[in-house]
């Protein structure tokens, strides 16, 4: 009886983990490569919340790294960086 309950519980956990990884792939697949998502999922021992936080950090870093600097006007470039920083900060507060 105990063995049967353990097996049912183990199957439930596996299904639950699969649902979480699918959700992570849906949220972040347009922001980064799927292999990064899956490696992060494995790195954090299949723990959804830890993986979610790490992927949010990675995706915000990707957003900043895509910034292009046009021209040599330093004031405009500093202003662009400041605005991107503020937008990322607002994104984090929303999530």
HELIX and SHEET records of a PDB file:
HELIX    1   1 UNK A    2  UNK A   28  1                                  27    
HELIX    2   2 UNK A   34  UNK A   43  1                                  10    
HELIX    3   3 UNK A   48  UNK A   65  1                                  18    
HELIX    4   4 UNK A   74  UNK A   94  1                                  21    
END                                                                             
